[in-house]
Amino acid sequence: MGNMLPRVHLWEWHDLSWFPNQARAHVMEVLAIGWMTPPLYLIDVALQQLRTVMETTGRTHVVDLCSGGGGPMIHAAKTDIKVTLTDLYPQTELWEKHALRSDGNITYKAESVSALAMPQGITGLRTLWCAFHHFRPEQATQILASAVQCGEPILIYELTRRSLVQTLFIVLGTLNVSLVFPLLGWLSMDWKSVLITYVLPLYPFIVVFDGMVSCMRTYTKAEMVAMVEKADPDGSFTWKVQEVQVRWWLPGMNMISLIGLPKSTSGIQSKA
Ligand SMILES: C[S@@+](CC[C@H](N)C(=O)[O-])C[C@H]1O[C@@H](n2cnc3c(N)ncnc32)[C@H](O)[C@@H]1O
């Protein structure tokens, strides 16, 4: 795993309640591109793991927490997977567009849903893509404990890591998406966004800052294992925390996944 940097819980701009929604939507669009950009196709690796968990548990419905722009779930819903998108700051306009094109596979909660206080009655495999690091340790543990209490499987995926190499990679990657992709027509831009990108480069600053802070806040495998022990003291779930190599030709770039399954569902050891 290499030497990890100490964890620092700074703010991310898009988490602040006063942060303009248009700017938040921009950050989410940059992230969506990050998931899908060749030649990494991070989304393929993540969705492969999602499928395995769904097959293992027999679940067909995902409740996505901290959905932002929808992340990998927009693509998962193009198959037979059904998903409910939720977020503290719901991107309802964007989600509605996705929902209309999804053949009923995408639904969403238009009201604000905190991952720390899931409303009753939303059932299904819980996912958090690129969002677990937004929570302080006790809150992150609470998210795991809530899944245990409700008997719902949970899959957590982090693209970031607290390593210098990965932080540098994320900084360069987000800067590239922010500055180059608008020129390729991959990032939607109105005149205001063009000004905020190229004249007063606030958008590049924000996405690079948030990407860097995400790395600084991401939990290590060992920290996640310690949370699992607190969240599930009776061992009613089977847990697996692992680092997944992004691509074989990119040594040092790993994603971290945490999977928790109720013990009544079998097969995690061999399949996930
Ligand atoms: C980095 S984005 C991840 C978005 C998406 N999952 C993806 O992978 O593209 C983190 C998301 O977490 C949301 N968030 C932060 N705190 C939250 C909370 N307490 N409850 C629910 N969502 C939260 C933010 O609004 C943001 O949309």
PDBQT file of the ligand as one rigid body, heavy atoms in Angstrom, charges set to zero:
ROOT
HETATM    1  C1  LIG A 301     -17.704  13.778  -4.669  1.00  0.00    +0.000 C 
HETATM    2  S1  LIG A 301     -19.420  13.819  -4.828  1.00  0.00    +0.000 S 
HETATM    3  C2  LIG A 301     -19.778  12.179  -5.421  1.00  0.00    +0.000 C 
HETATM    4  C3  LIG A 301     -20.885  12.174  -6.436  1.00  0.00    +0.000 C 
HETATM    5  C4  LIG A 301     -21.183  10.843  -7.125  1.00  0.00    +0.000 C 
HETATM    6  N1  LIG A 301     -21.440   9.786  -6.183  1.00  0.00    +0.000 N 
HETATM    7  C5  LIG A 301     -20.105  10.455  -8.105  1.00  0.00    +0.000 C 
HETATM    8  O1  LIG A 301     -19.359   9.502  -7.864  1.00  0.00    +0.000 OA
HETATM    9  O2  LIG A 301     -19.990  11.090  -9.156  1.00  0.00    +0.000 OA
HETATM   10  C6  LIG A 301     -19.948  13.734  -3.169  1.00  0.00    +0.000 C 
HETATM   11  C7  LIG A 301     -21.440  13.954  -2.985  1.00  0.00    +0.000 C 
HETATM   12  O3  LIG A 301     -21.767  13.760  -1.596  1.00  0.00    +0.000 OA
HETATM   13  C8  LIG A 301     -22.824  14.627  -1.273  1.00  0.00    +0.000 C 
HETATM   14  N2  LIG A 301     -22.928  14.745   0.188  1.00  0.00    +0.000 N 
HETATM   15  C9  LIG A 301     -22.078  15.348   1.037  1.00  0.00    +0.000 A 
HETATM   16  N3  LIG A 301     -22.514  15.198   2.307  1.00  0.00    +0.000 NA
HETATM   17  C10 LIG A 301     -23.646  14.465   2.247  1.00  0.00    +0.000 A 
HETATM   18  C11 LIG A 301     -24.568  13.964   3.231  1.00  0.00    +0.000 A 
HETATM   19  N4  LIG A 301     -24.420  14.201   4.536  1.00  0.00    +0.000 N 
HETATM   20  N5  LIG A 301     -25.622  13.235   2.805  1.00  0.00    +0.000 NA
HETATM   21  C12 LIG A 301     -25.822  12.991   1.487  1.00  0.00    +0.000 A 
HETATM   22  N6  LIG A 301     -25.001  13.452   0.523  1.00  0.00    +0.000 NA
HETATM   23  C13 LIG A 301     -23.927  14.172   0.901  1.00  0.00    +0.000 A 
HETATM   24  C14 LIG A 301     -22.450  15.911  -1.983  1.00  0.00    +0.000 C 
HETATM   25  O4  LIG A 301     -23.562  16.760  -2.145  1.00  0.00    +0.000 OA
HETATM   26  C15 LIG A 301     -21.921  15.355  -3.325  1.00  0.00    +0.000 C 
HETATM   27  O5  LIG A 301     -22.944  15.276  -4.278  1.00  0.00    +0.000 OA
ENDROOT
TORSDOF 0
